[in-house]
Amino acid sequence: MRGRGQRRSVNCWLVAGILLLCFEERILAQLRYSVPEEVRVGSTVGNVAKDLGLDLSTLTDRRFRIVSGPNHALFLLNPNNGVLSVGKMMDREELCEGTKVCLINLKIVVESPLEIHYVGVEISDVNDHSPTFPESEQRLEIAEHTPPGTRFQIHAARDPDIGTLSVRLYKLSQNEFFDIEVRDSEEDKIPFLVLKKSLDREQKAEHRLVLTALDGGSPSKSGSLNLTITVLDANDNRPVFSKDIYTVSLDENSPIGTLVIQLNATDLDEGSNSDIEYSFGKTQKKKVHDTFELDRVTGEIRVKGNVDFEDTELYRLDLQASDKGQPPWTAESRVVIKIKDVNDNKPDIEVTSLSNVVPEDSKPGTVISLISVTDRDSGVNGKVICKISDNVPFDLTPSIEENMYALVTKGRLDRETVSHYDITITATDCGEPPLSAVKALSVQVSDVNDNKPIFSRDPFELYLVENNTPGASIFSVSATDDDLNQNAAITYNIVRSDGLQGDVTSFLNINPDNGQISALKSFDFESMKMFQFQVVATDSGAPSLSSNVTVNVFILDQNDNAPVILYPVSSNGSAEGLEEIPRNVNAGHLVTKVRAYDADIGYNGWLLFSLQRVTDHSLFGLDRYTGQIRTLRSFTETDEAEHKLVILVKDNGNVSLSATATVLVKVVEPKEAFAASDVKSAAKDDEENNVTFYLMITLGSVSVLFLISIIVLIAMQCSKSTDYTSKYLQETNYDGTLCHSIQYRSGDKRYMLVGPRMSIGSTIVPGSHANTLVLPDRRHTSGEFPSSHATNK
């Protein structure tokens, strides 16, 4: 047998050419090989990959494999070279009992792209069985007056092999009375013993013969049966069936006890020679005995076991009718029972999943799984209709192969909307009543980087008090990303400009993980009132997505500048001055005016004057708003000639800052006063001109900065829909009044201090948006409007 295995021929032929599957099922081919049974394990069946024209170097990456099935363990598929080999010892008679062609169907799958191939392996028969008889000896009783030519059925030999390897020939041992005759049936050869010459009991009462059965193998195998023939006197009429072959139909699943048919045989003899008994033939298969029972007296055949169409569609029953004569006569007949199919099997759904995870950017028509539906019933009962659950973006696409479907996407997927689908596949046959099977599939939608980070606000606005601590955090921005894992991991960075001088972003730093922004330097309101920069949020997807946001920073004023005395100023730079006045001046005479400046704005830059120390309180008075020093009364002879006045100048900040100026007033006689007045007038004019020049430069710078701030705010308002000014006011928690004013009068001018009315707990320093305005007195025609920050004009 091993030699025959070595000489076996492997036939490979292409049954179906190239078939194009729908929606990325690319090539579906069918191959057929032949291999003898009982070949040793590991023997090569064929090179599937080569016969299919596949690239051997890609087999492993494309997961070249056999899909699990009823007999997939019989074969092994090498994923490296594509060779299909025998996986275990095969016995054809065990695998395909009673079938002429033993074909094992395999499904082979290769991925990327998906291909499924059908390979059939025919297990060819080898002569590994010898013919056998059901018994080693058979006894026959034949009446001596039996005429020549009479036939007697004897046990048929059975050989599990098929075709030419089954029983082909019977030989009878040499004798002068009997010969062998063979009748071919649909399944086997039935031997009959034929009487050639009349028997004479008185000459020989018993004959012993040997019947040999030979198969068609090379060399052939054989089995033998010992025949013992006893010559008797018996009746001379045998029973006769009404039909040689009975044909009847029977529904499958018929209950036990159901009457199949009642046989009818007659005998022309009388008495016991005409009493008939029915029995199954000697060579009847065991399955017949398990399924049906025969009443020996009535000839009724009834259901004894389970009748299953899917197991056996047709039964052939060999029957005998024997009389009770001596010796008994027998007659043979056959009953053919055809089983009618009923719809008793639900469809079976088999799923070959490529993956239960589908990327959300998959195109419509992407294959998710292969669905195979089978129904063991036949005809209409075996026709199956498949449907998929509604409201899912998937569809079933039929394949060229019957009852094969592909589960494909039919629409765009969005993980952020639906991340998981439970798909129900229902298969319903066309029987009556129809039967259904349900299969549930779970499909997970995997994330792709299709969402860019989104900031919680755009733009962000920061109100930062000046003189902040360098290196400390001043603000934080945050963005969210609807994607998952790395696709949602956000890093932050500041958009840097070209690095030119004055680029404020060079003094900012941002934590890339949490968006915390810190300033590397302290900001000064007097140098910069606002600036803006952009922050970019970038996710970690591939490719990455990003979005940016504008951060507008408004610097709030603090009272960090002390008043500066502009007059009087001595030659050494100290705030001291000498004033000479005639002794004969009247009350209200202007002695001098103290001039001061504060770089802060609003309350922080509103200056008040007060006399800290004076020689005679009754003689001099100081206007607290203008800084003018005037006489309160006329001088007397008893008044001292020199007086020292120390003037305190302080602002109105929460923690006020101050400066002092010293004025020495010298009282002289009128003539001396006029002489000194001429000299001093010229010097004072020069000094006032210098002071006025510096004051104009300072006021001009502040005005330019103020105008730039206004222009920037207007430009921002035009470019964006958001009114930054209104936001500024809304976020400052005003108590309902936009601003308040403090008015006071000095000479012929009226002053108004305008600033926001702040509520308790506000984060904006009071006075940060205030200014001191000089308004003309409506009662005068003067049109003088002094600028802000200067409290003396």
Buried (B, 14 or more C-beta within 10 A) or exposed (E): EEEBBEEBEBEBEEEEEEBEBBBBBBBBBBBBBBBBBBBEEEBBBBBBBEBBEBEBEEBEEBEBBBBEBEBBEBBBBBBEEBBBBBBEEBBBBEBBEEEEEBEBBBBBBBBEEBBBBBBBBBBBBBBBBBBBBEEEEBEBBBBBEBEEEBBBBBBBBBBBBBEEBBBBBBEBBEBEBBBBBBEEEEEBBBBBBBBEEEBEBEEEEEBEBEBBBBBBBEEBBBBBBBBEBEBBEBBBBBBBBEEEEBEEEBEBBBEEEEEBBEBBBBBEBEEEBBBBBBBBBBBBBEEBBEBBBBEEEEBBBBBBEEBBBBEBBEBBBBBBBBBBBEBBBBBBBBBBBEBEBBBBBBBBBBBBEBEEEBBBBBEEBBBBBBBBBBBBBBEEBBBBEBEBBEEBBBBBBEBEBEBBBBBBBBEEBBBEEEBEBEBEBBBBBBBEEBBEBEBEBEBEBBBBBBBBBEBEEBBBBBBBBBEBEEEEEBBBBBBEBBBBEEBBBBBBBBEEEEEEEEBBBBBBBBBBEEBBBBBEEEBBBBEBBBBBBBBBBBBBBEEBBBBBBBBBBBBBBBBBBBBBBBBBBEEEEEBBBBBBBBBEBEEEBEBBBBBBBBBBBBBBBBBBBEBBEBBEEEBBBBBBBBBBBBBEBEBEEEBEEEBEBBBBBBBBBEEBBBBBBBBBBBBBEEEEBEEBBEEBEEEBEEBEEEBEEEBEEBBEEBEEBBEEBEEBBEEBBEEEEBEBBEBBBEBBEBEEEEEEEBEEEBEEBBBEBBBBEBEEEBEBBBBBBBBBBBEBEEEEEEEEEBBBBBBBB
